[in-house]
Amino acid sequence: MREGKWTLEVKVDGGTLPEHDVEGRTCVESQPGSAFVVEACYQGSEMHQCELLVDGKVVSGRQYVDGTDTVTFPHRQVTFKGWEKSQDGDVVRSAFLFQETTTAGDNDDDAGSGLASAPADWTRGVITLRVFGGARQMVHVDCNSMNHAPDLRKASAVTEKTMVKGGHSASAGAGDKTFAKQHVWRAGQSFVGRAPDDPLESELHIYYRDSFWLMLRGDKDKVMDAGQSYEAPVSAGVTQARSAARRQADTTARLKRKHHEVIDLC
């Protein structure tokens, strides 16, 4: 998606996921079991800091872009590869993963299922890029990048109990972990730091939804789709709902093609 001078893309296996417009919001299709990354690109001529949130959780420390090309390592594109935690120069990253989930826990009567998941809940299943103003700053002594410690517990992923009523069959969880040494900044180098008062300038949102939800929302590709190979087996009720949605879409298309006659009631 593009908004102003920014573009935001969700990628799986190096390819950008197709975007769907639903009620004026940009959606991509979740792919259960697949790892994904989020890429942000800036086309302007100013300095900014940006951070990524998945379902309201900050997933890493702030990254910067420099449209002026005046800092030591200028760049206009940043890639968020997963939840990060850093300490004493070491970084552990848990990859973003579209998780397969179940519809309910034991003795859980409040989870909802099937068509109960049709209503839109735009507070969940959302990837957000926050853009802040930035300013050029100098490094005075050798140091590691700023430490940050988002919640990496598996339990922090959004559960199906809260997701299913919003129309999701997948939540964003943590995948494989990787370890790396943090970058060491040297005295005299420059970077984009926080601007005075740390102004929040804009937010970009991309929503992720499962194919069934997109079909219920009338997505033409999904209505005609017999189901993707990565989808988990569906229940008889979901199969019937798919069939009903396709029949409704076919009927709507036929009605649009019919000639509308004017009836004189006088």
C-alpha positions in Angstrom: 0.0 0.0 0.0 1.1 3.6 -0.5 0.1 6.5 1.7 1.8 9.9 1.1 5.5 9.4 0.8 5.5 5.9 2.3 4.9 2.4 1.0 4.2 -0.6 3.3 4.3 -4.2 2.1 3.8 -7.6 3.7 6.0 -10.3 2.1 6.1 -14.1 2.2 9.1 -15.9 0.6 10.3 -12.7 -0.9 7.0 -12.0 -2.7 4.6 -9.2 -1.9 1.2 -10.4 -0.8 -1.6 -9.1 -3.0 -3.7 -6.4 -1.5 -7.5 -6.3 -1.2 -9.7 -3.3 -0.5 -12.4 -4.0 2.1 -14.5 -1.1 3.4 -11.7 1.3 2.4 -9.0 -0.6 4.3 -6.1 -2.5 2.8 -6.1 -6.2 3.6 -3.7 -9.0 2.8 -4.5 -12.7 3.0 -3.0 -14.5 6.0 -1.2 -17.8 5.1 -1.2 -20.1 8.1 2.2 -21.6 8.8 4.1 -19.1 6.6 6.7 -16.7 8.0 6.4 -13.1 6.8 8.3 -9.8 6.9 7.1 -6.2 6.7 8.9 -3.7 4.5 8.6 0.1 4.7 10.0 2.5 2.1 10.2 6.3 2.2 10.3 8.5 -0.9 10.6 11.9 0.7 13.4 14.2 1.7 13.2 14.4 5.5 14.4 12.4 8.5 12.1 10.0 10.3 12.1 7.3 12.9 9.5 4.5 12.6 8.3 1.6 14.6 6.1 -1.4 13.8 3.2 -2.8 15.7 1.4 -6.1 15.2 -2.0 -6.2 16.9 -1.0 -3.3 19.0 2.3 -4.7 20.2 5.6 -2.9 19.4 7.8 -5.6 17.8 11.2 -4.0 17.8 13.2 -0.9 18.5 12.8 2.1 16.3 14.3 2.2 12.8 15.2 5.3 10.9 15.2 6.6 7.3 17.2 9.5 6.0 15.8 11.3 3.0 18.6 13.9 3.2 21.5 11.4 2.8 23.5 13.2 5.5 24.0 10.6 8.2 26.7 7.9 8.4 24.5 5.1 7.1 21.7 6.7 5.1 18.8 4.5 3.9 15.2 4.9 2.8 14.0 1.4 3.4 13.7 -0.7 6.5 12.6 -4.3 6.9 11.0 -5.7 10.0 11.7 -9.4 10.3 10.1 -10.3 13.6 9.8 -9.6 17.3 13.2 -8.5 18.6 14.9 -8.4 22.0 18.4 -7.0 22.5 20.7 -6.9 25.5 24.4 -6.3 26.0 25.0 -6.3 22.2 23.2 -9.6 21.5 19.9 -9.8 19.5 17.3 -12.5 19.5 14.6 -12.3 16.8 11.5 -14.4 16.7 10.2 -14.5 13.1 6.7 -13.3 12.3 4.5 -16.3 11.6 0.9 -16.6 10.5 -0.2 -19.2 13.0 -2.9 -21.8 12.6 -5.4 -21.7 15.5 -8.3 -23.6 16.9 -11.8 -22.2 17.3 -12.2 -22.8 21.0 -10.6 -24.1 24.1 -11.9 -26.6 26.6 -15.3 -25.7 28.0 -15.2 -22.4 26.1 -18.7 -21.3 25.1 -17.6 -17.7 24.2 -15.3 -18.3 21.3 -17.7 -18.3 18.4 -17.3 -20.2 15.1 -18.3 -20.4 11.5 -20.4 -17.5 10.4 -20.1 -15.9 13.9 -16.7 -14.8 12.6 -18.2 -12.7 9.8 -18.5 -9.3 11.5 -15.6 -7.0 11.0 -13.4 -6.2 14.0 -10.8 -3.8 12.8 -9.0 -3.7 16.2 -7.4 -7.1 15.6 -5.4 -8.5 12.7 -3.6 -5.2 12.0 0.0 -4.3 11.1 0.8 -0.6 11.9 3.7 1.5 10.9 4.1 4.6 13.2 6.2 7.4 11.7 7.8 10.0 14.0 9.8 13.1 13.2 13.6 12.6 13.3 16.7 14.7 13.8 20.4 14.2 13.0 22.4 13.2 16.1 26.0 12.4 16.8 27.5 9.4 18.7 29.9 10.6 21.4 31.3 7.3 22.6 31.4 3.8 21.2 28.2 2.0 22.1 25.7 -0.7 20.9 22.3 0.1 19.4 19.6 1.1 21.9 18.3 -1.9 23.9 14.6 -2.7 23.6 12.6 -5.5 25.2 9.1 -6.2 23.7 7.2 -9.2 25.1 8.4 -12.4 23.4 6.3 -14.9 25.3 4.3 -17.2 23.1 1.3 -16.4 25.3 1.4 -12.8 24.1 0.2 -13.7 20.6 -3.5 -13.0 20.1 -5.5 -16.1 20.8 -8.3 -17.5 18.7 -10.8 -16.8 21.6 -10.4 -13.1 20.9 -9.7 -13.4 17.1 -12.4 -15.7 15.8 -15.3 -13.3 16.3 -13.4 -10.8 14.3 -13.2 -13.1 11.3 -9.7 -14.5 11.5 -8.5 -18.0 11.2 -4.8 -17.1 11.9 -3.1 -14.9 14.4 0.4 -13.4 14.2 2.7 -15.4 16.4 6.4 -16.1 16.9 8.3 -18.5 14.6 11.9 -19.6 14.5 14.4 -17.7 16.6 17.7 -16.4 15.3 20.6 -14.8 17.1 23.0 -12.0 15.9 25.5 -9.5 17.3 24.2 -6.0 17.4 25.8 -3.2 15.4 28.4 -1.2 17.3 28.2 2.6 16.8 31.6 4.4 16.8 32.2 7.9 18.2 31.8 10.5 15.5 29.2 8.7 13.5 25.8 10.2 13.0 22.3 8.7 12.9 18.6 9.8 12.9 17.5 10.2 16.5 14.3 11.6 18.0 13.2 15.1 17.1 12.3 17.5 19.9 9.0 16.6 21.5 9.1 13.3 19.4 6.1 14.2 17.2 4.0 11.3 15.8 3.5 12.3 12.2 1.5 9.5 10.6 0.3 5.9 10.9 -0.1 3.3 8.1 -2.2 0.2 8.5 -2.4 -3.1 6.7 -4.9 -5.7 7.9 -4.5 -9.5 7.6 -7.5 -11.7 7.1 -8.0 -15.4 6.2 -9.4 -16.4 2.8 -12.8 -17.4 4.2 -13.2 -13.9 5.7 -12.3 -12.3 2.4 -14.8 -14.5 0.6 -17.6 -13.5 3.0 -16.7 -9.9 2.3 -17.3 -10.5 -1.4 -13.8 -10.7 -2.7 -14.3 -12.0 -6.2 -11.1 -14.0 -6.3 -11.9 -15.8 -3.1 -15.5 -16.5 -4.0 -14.4 -18.4 -7.1 -11.5 -20.0 -5.2 -11.8 -23.7 -4.2 -9.5 -23.2 -1.3 -5.7 -22.9 -1.0 -3.4 -25.8 -0.3 -2.1 -24.3 2.9 -5.5 -24.0 4.5 -6.3 -26.3 7.3 -9.2 -28.8 6.9 -12.6 -27.1 7.3 -15.8 -28.3 8.9 -19.0 -29.2 7.2 -20.5 -25.9 8.3 -17.7 -23.8 6.8 -18.0 -25.8 3.5 -21.7 -25.0 3.4 -20.9 -21.3 4.1 -18.4 -21.2 1.3 -21.0 -22.7 -1.1 -23.7 -20.2 0.1 -21.3 -17.3 -0.4 -20.5 -18.4 -3.9 -24.2 -18.8 -4.8 -24.9 -15.3 -3.4 -22.1 -13.8 -5.5 -23.3 -15.6 -8.6 -26.8 -14.3 -8.1 -25.6 -10.8 -7.5 -23.6 -10.9 -10.7 -26.6 -12.2 -12.7 -28.9 -9.5 -11.4 -26.4 -6.8 -12.4 -26.4 -8.1 -15.9 -30.2 -8.1 -16.3 -31.8 -5.2 -18.1 -33.6 -2.9 -15.7 -37.1 -2.1 -17.2 -39.0 1.0 -16.1 -42.6 0.2 -15.0 -45.2 2.9 -15.5 -47.4 2.7 -12.4 -49.9 5.2 -13.9 
